[in-house]
Amino acid sequence: MRFAFLSATPPSVEEGSGTYVATAALERGLTALGHEVQVIAPTARSGLLGFTAHRFRFNRRLTSGSVAGADVVIGFDMDGYRLAGGSAAPFVTYILGQLADEAQFERGLVAATMRMQARAERASARRASRVITVSEYSRRRISDLYSLAPDRIAVVPPAFDVARWRAALAGSAPRTDGRPTVLCVARMYRRKNLAALVRAAGALRERVPEVRLSIVGDGPERGRLEALVRKLELGDHVTLAGQVPFGTLVEEYAGCDVFCLPSLQEGFGLVFLEAMAAGKPVVGCSGTAVEELITDGVNGLLVPPSDDAALAGALHRLLTDEAARRAMGEANRAEVERFAPETVARRFVSALPTERTERETT
């Protein structure tokens, strides 16, 4: 089978884009199964507003000739919305991050650009032969916000290159400072709730004096987070590392004791799989797709959203209980195997539209 992938995110693993990482891993999985994949993507990306404009320009330039010869066309998120319902081959919208849901948690320019993209994503989803998304949480949100019947939406989690991460982790240098360390990897958006994590670090300082929080990533909330770190006098305890190369990212995972991302909205969260591959326990918030990855008390801890005390308590529990950390980490190493590229690619192919679904959507 010949696939055409449409994605406005350029090919740059070092950039750490979740969309690109998932796209590349699915491509590897499908190729390993004997399929052909053509990835149609730009070669560069700019800042937030620039990326939004760039994304629409990329989509306006797509034509039916762009995907000629494909048996199935896959548009990631909003990409390919102008071809949805009009290409010769079946068109599938694969929603990795549901834009309308994400926009509800943002403010200002970030929210405005997300709403613009969400309108295109909605059009793509409603015209597509099939919609696939990454979690039951996302399926519910797509059904509600894009007015789609749930049975038109299949769930296939993102592919994750477990072997690549295992190899990189095996070659990483061990941390030697001995400080109890919490790691967070995230784009700095409001919905990621990173201010709550910084406040939790402040509370933990009283109980775990050597605690260290490392936040890897950048984004529109960075200035507010820097101000909060200064206000709470956490300069010795909180590091805002910004974007880092892949090798440094791997070392951050290998050297932490606990991974935490207390998102208020999370459609899946590839960073949780990265932490799981590293054998780390995870702390996240209930009410999001994280509940589909983490079983409370088995491979991590779940806390109520917007409960700073519960977040600090969960981190304290894991930082001070080595046996629990070890058991949860081993559970995660086993759990992450089900997201390997070939395993996910098989599920993806089985979710593609059949002749019957093609007739029902025309």
KAFENWO-V727817 format. One record per pair of residues at least 24 apart in sequence whose ideal C-beta (glycine too) atoms are under 6 Angstrom apart, sorted by the first residue. I is the first residue (numbers start at 0). J is the second residue. D is the distance in whole Angstrom. If there is no record, write none. Layout:
i: [I	I]
j: [J	J]
d: [D	D]
//
This chain:
i: [0	0	1	1	1	2	2	2	3	3	3	3	4	4	5	5	5	5	6	6	6	7	7	7	9	9	9	9	9	13	13	17	18	21	21	24	24	24	24	25	27	28	28	28	28	28	29	31	32	39	51	74	76	77	77	77	77	80	80	80	83	83	83	84	89	89	90	90	91	91	92	92	92	92	93	94	95	96	97	97	97	97	99	100	104	104	104	104	105	109	121	128	128	128	129	131	131	133	133	134	134	134	136	137	153	155	155	155	156	158	158	159	159	161	161	161	164	167	168	168	168	171	171	171	174	178	178	179	179	179	179	180	180	180	181	181	181	181	182	182	182	182	183	183	183	184	184	184	185	185	186	186	187	187	187	187	187	188	190	190	191	192	192	192	193	194	195	195	195	196	197	197	198	199	199	199	200	200	200	201	201	202	203	203	203	204	206	207	210	211	212	213	213	214	215	215	215	217	217	252	257	261	263	265	272	272	275	275	275	276	278	278	279	280	280	280	280	282	297	298	298	298	298	299]
j: [34	70	35	69	70	36	71	73	37	66	69	72	38	73	39	74	78	79	40	75	78	54	57	78	40	41	42	43	44	244	245	269	95	95	157	158	159	160	340	158	340	158	340	341	343	344	344	341	344	65	112	123	120	116	119	120	123	119	122	123	123	126	127	126	128	352	127	128	127	129	123	124	127	130	131	132	133	266	137	140	141	266	144	140	189	190	263	264	189	219	145	352	357	360	352	155	350	157	267	267	288	291	288	266	350	346	347	350	338	340	343	272	338	276	335	339	276	249	249	253	277	249	250	253	254	209	211	207	210	256	318	211	255	256	212	257	259	314	213	251	255	258	214	259	260	215	216	270	216	260	216	218	216	217	218	220	221	218	263	264	262	261	262	263	224	227	261	307	310	261	227	237	307	310	311	314	233	236	237	231	233	311	311	314	315	236	315	318	236	236	237	238	240	239	240	243	251	241	242	277	317	310	304	289	335	338	331	334	335	335	328	332	328	317	324	327	328	313	330	327	330	331	334	327]
d: [5	5	5	5	5	5	5	6	5	4	4	5	5	5	5	5	5	4	5	4	5	4	5	5	6	5	6	6	5	6	6	5	6	6	4	4	6	5	5	4	5	5	3	5	6	3	5	5	5	6	4	6	6	5	4	4	6	4	5	4	4	4	5	3	4	5	5	6	6	5	5	5	4	5	5	4	6	5	5	5	6	5	4	4	6	4	6	5	5	5	5	4	6	5	4	5	5	5	4	5	4	5	4	4	4	5	5	5	6	4	4	5	4	6	6	5	4	4	6	6	6	5	5	4	3	5	5	5	5	6	5	5	5	5	5	5	5	6	5	6	4	5	5	6	5	5	6	5	5	6	5	5	6	6	3	4	5	6	5	4	5	5	6	5	6	6	5	5	6	6	5	6	5	5	4	6	6	6	5	5	6	4	6	6	6	6	6	6	6	6	5	5	6	5	5	6	6	5	5	4	5	6	5	5	6	6	4	6	4	5	4	5	5	5	5	4	6	5	6	5	4	5	6	6]
//
